[in-house]
Amino acid sequence: MNRGTGRGRVQGLPDWDRCAVMGVVNVTPDSFSDGGRWFDTTAAIKRGLDLIAEGADLVDVGGESTRPGASRVDADEELRRVVPVVRGLAAEGVTVSVDTMRANVAEQAVAAGAALVNDVSGGLADPAMIPVVAEASVPFVVMHWRGFSADMNSRAVYTDVVAEVTAEIRTRMDAVIAGGVAPERLVIDPGLGFAKQAEHDLALVAHLAELRTLGSPVLVAASRKRFLGRVLAADASATPPPARERDAATAAVSAIAAHEGAWAVRVHEVRATADAVRVARAVEGAR
Ligand code: PMM
């Protein structure tokens, strides 16, 4: 997998000729970034279709907020939020990813048409997750994760963040493969903002090539995250701009990630990122 040429292919998903754009639909009342505006099945499906119209290649549907400090949603409530939206979007021909840490939600979402399971815990939160994904033969995102959102900030301790995150993802990849998930179906993700401070996130974006040595396609989810707020704040003591004012910064990361060979970028606002990945593709083609 060379930089600029193959960014890796994920078995079971379309083969996009550039960095793919994953649009986010958070079906939560408390998402930090879209403020619960889509907390309704019909509105959430419409939002997903709008994201496709704006240039998303696939849509990530989640029913549990993972913002720092967030507590967990009830399992039945998560099912109630997610499954009808997955079903509605899949019925419209959309490639759907389900963002969940629960095996039961993943299983029912796949039955409703989800093509990819995106588990921010990489299978650590629910011991039944890996068997379910292996049985369903669907692609699986292994994100770097050190613990639930309620106290993850206390785990943001690293000597060499790039080396440690790479090694911890490798360990999870081995466990997931040992659990029966085909290596060709794995996607890896540095987990920006999860048990990480701004300097950790920036170092990981700066060293995406390191992650690519693990051999699996890389997903980058920088959208509206705190580290971008930090970058945009006038100085270390200034208040960062709110999440909704971080979309241009997000698109900048999308261009960088695409240039560095990321397989996909996960974003809330699709239009600018769709342009960014197309520019990166055109530059790649001009080499
Ligand atoms: N971040 C959030 C949610 N899901 N999934 C992956 N694979 N990687 C991430 O970094 C990630 C994720 C954060 O929450 P948001 O949807 O509220 O931005």
Residues whose N, C-alpha, C, O or C-beta is under 5 A from the ligand:
A	BS01	PMM	S31 F32 T66 D99 N118 V120 V141 M143 D189 G191 L192 A221 S223
